[in-house]
Amino acid sequence: MLAGLLYLIGLVTVLVNLALAGAQAPAAISQVTAAMDAGTANMVDVVIRASAGFAGYLWPLLIGLLLMGFARVIMLLGSINRSLRGQA
């Protein structure tokens, strides 16, 4: 039960972060394409400036993925426990 709840919380966290980052993506894409069309910009600086807006989404995304992974490990250990209990 706890593992399912942790998995669901992690899944919602990841999906919300991806949706928020996706809503911000068109502005970053247009910034990069405008710099590519200009031809005189340093592309490394342009990409760093465009990706700086996505830095706030990195930690919640990683935490959500870690929660999902931890929940899957708990589910696996629970299923191993149930299968070994049946063999005794």
Secondary structure, DSSP 8 states (H G I E B T S, - for coil): -HHHHHHHHHHHHHHHHHHHHHHHHHHHHHHHHHHHHHS-S-HHHHHHHHHGGGGGGHHHHHHHHHHHHHHHHHHHHHHHHHHHHHH-
